[in-house]
Amino acid sequence: MEVSDVPDVSPVDDVPNKLEASDIIDFIIVYGKESSKVQRPADSTIMQLKLEIEKKLSIPVSNQKLLTGGKALKDDTATLKAVGIKKGSKIMLLGSSSAVVEAVVPQASNSADSSKWDAAEPTEHISKQKQHAKVLEKGVPEDAIPGVKEKQIPLSDDITSIPALLNSQGAKVRLTFKEELQQIWIASATTTQKVPLSSISKIEGFPIEGKEEYSIVVLYLGSGESSRYWLYYFPSQHVASLKIRILGISSLL
């Protein structure tokens, strides 16, 4: 993963000039598809890092979740050295700026224009197209997340999966976010497809006609119809959050 021009969260004035080079750790923070080089004293704490992230990226400490090696960094008093951060380590950052989420994903919008967050409709409603209608005939899975129409509601960072979706064969699947691996897993009763986030170029959602609280969602994994992965009965209120979680906030702008 190449390091992009994400705002550098390295401290400028809180690293004493007298520190030896061996006391400074160069590591990388990965946020969505972007990453940033960081320098911190080895004895600085997780909380100090979170405060610097809040300062530089406007993500409140309360909204942040840091992971390394697949494990969450839960002890804010622990030092970087104590939790095993060393030169070249990667820390995954989960969380969104409150201001951005409130501006882009209104929590209590009464707008009737649900298509604001979704793709433009083709001439024939997608729900009526044969390939999709056949799957939709199966109905909403009993254990599906309740859908909400005409609203977009942020998907909490502690929600790691969306259960009871249907794939294009009509089989029930679970979508699981694996941020520490930079993947999503789509698992049925018999198989699990592991999809790198970097392979997803676009996401579209289409509210289902007559049942707008649920949507048909399509993940673009490449060019051509065969590279599209279809998910059915995705809760409509979380379509925008899905895009943010996988593609970043720019996917809605």
N, C-alpha and C positions, 0 to 999 in steps of 0.2 A: 504493500500500500504506500503510495507516494505521499509525502508530507505536503499539504496544501497551504494556502495563505490564510488559514484560520487565525484570528487574533491570538498572539502569543500570550500565554498565561504565565510566563516566567516572571518572577518578581524582579524589580529593578533596584529598589532601595532597601530591601529587607535582607539582602545577602551581604554580610560583612566582607569588606575588601580583603581582610586578613585571612579569610578562610583558605585553607590549602585546596588544591585542585582535587585531592582525594576525598574532601569533605562535601563535594558537590556531585549530585547525581544527574546525569542527562538521561531523560526518559521521554516517552511519547504518550500523549493523551489522545485517544480516539473517540470522536464524537460523531455518530452517524457514519457517513462516508468520508468524513474529513478527519485530519489528524494534525497535531501541533507539537513541535519540539518544546520541551520544558526543562528548565534547570532549577533544582531546589537543593537546599542543604540536606544532607542525609539525616540529620537529627530534627528536621522540621516535621510537624505532625500532619495527620490526615486532615484535621480541622483547618490548619493553616493553609493547606492546599485548597480545600473547599472554599475558604474565604477569598483566596486569590482568584479562583474560578468565578465566584460570584462577582467579584470586582471587574474582571476582564470580560466575561461573557454574559453577565446579567442573569445568571441562573441562580436563584436563591439556594442557599445551603440546604434548606428543607426540601427542595425539589431534586437534589443531586443524589445519585447512586453511583459509587465507584466500584469497579471490579477489576481484578487482575488474576490471571491464571484460572479464570472461571469461578473465583471466589469473591464475595462482596467484602469490601473494606468497611467493617461495621464499627470498629473502635476508633473514634475520632481522636483519642489521645495518643494512639500508637504513632511511632515515628516511621518515616519511609523505610529506613534501614530495617526496623523491626519487622515490618510486613513483607520484607523481601524485595523491595524495589531497588533495582541496580541499573547500571548503565545499559541502555537499550530496552528496558522493560516497557511494556505497554499497559496503560490503565484505560479501561473502557469507561466513558462518562455517559450516564443516562440522565435525562432530565431536560425540561424545556423552560425557557424564560416565561415567567408568569405574564408579562406584558405581551409577549408574542402570541402565546396561547389564547389569551383573552381577546386579542385583536383579530386573530385569524380563525379561531375556533370558538365562536360565541357559545357560552354554556347554556344560555336560556333564550335563544333566539326564537321569536314568534313568527319569523318570516315564513311565508308559504312557499318560497322559492327554494325547494330542496335541491334543485338542479344546480344551485350555486357551487356545490362541492363536487359535482359529478360531470361526466362527459356529456357532450351534446348528443341528443338522441338521433338515431337514423330515422329515415322516413317510416319504416315499420318498427314499432316498439320492439326492443330487443327481447322482451319477455314472450313475444308471440313467435319469434323465430323458432323453427322446428327443433334445432339442436338444444335450445335452452328450455323451450316449453316442455320437452320430454322429461327433463330433470325436475323442473318446477312442479310437475304433476305429482311428485312424491310428497309434496307438502313440507311444511316447516318441521324439522326434527324436534321431537318432544323435549329434548334437553338443550335446545338452542337458547342463547342469550336473548332476553326480551328486546325486541326492536323498538325504536322510537323514530317516527317520521318527522320531517321538517325541522330537525334540530341537529346540531353537531355538538357532541359532548366529548371532552378530552378523555383519552384512554390512560388511566393511571399507570405509572411506571411499574407498580407492583402486580399489574395484570400481565402475565407472561404468555397467555395463550387464549385463543378464541376457539371454543369447542363447537361440535355439532354443526359443521358446515357440510355441504355436499360438493363433490367434484364433478367433472363433466361426465363421469360414468354413473353418477347418482349414488356413489358410495359415500358414507359418512366419513369426514376427516376432521382432524384438529390441526389448527395452525398455531405453531409455537414459536415465540421469538427467542432466538439464541444470540443475544447481543455479544456475549463474550466470545462467540465463534464467528460473529458477523454473518450469521445465517438465519433463515427461517426454516423450520421443519414442518412439512405437511404430511401427517401420518394417518393412514387408514388402519383397519384391523389387521392388515397383512403386510403393508409396506410403509416405509418412511422415505420421503423425498427431501433431501437436504439441499436447500437453494441458497447460494451465496448472495448476500445483499448486493454485491457489485454487479451481479448478472441481471438485476431487475432495473430496467431503464424507465419504466412508466407503469402507473397504476390508474385504472379507470373504474368508476362505480356507476351502476345504473339502478335506480330504484325500481323494484318489481311492480308492474302495473296491477293495481288493485290490492297490493300489500306493500305499500311504500315504506313501511317500517323496516323492511329488509331489502337488500340490494344484491345484484349480481356484480361481483368484483372480478376484474381480469388483471393478471400480472403479466407484463411483457418481458419475456426472458430472451428476446432476440427478434430477428425480423421474420416475418411470415406467420401465417395463421397457426401453424403447428407449434410455434414457440410460445403461444399464449396459454396461461394456466388459469382456468375458470373456477371460481368459487361461488356457491349459491347460498342464499339465505344468510348473508353477512349482515349483522345489525347496522342499519343505515347511519345511526348516530355516531358510529366510530370509523366511517370511511375516511374522513379527513385525518383522523389520528393515525390510521394505518399508513397513510401516505407520509405523514411526518415521521413516524417511527422508522420507516424503511428508507425513504428518499430524502428526508429532511424538510424543513419548513419551506424551502424554496419551491417545492413541488406544488404548493398552493398559490404561489404568487404569479 
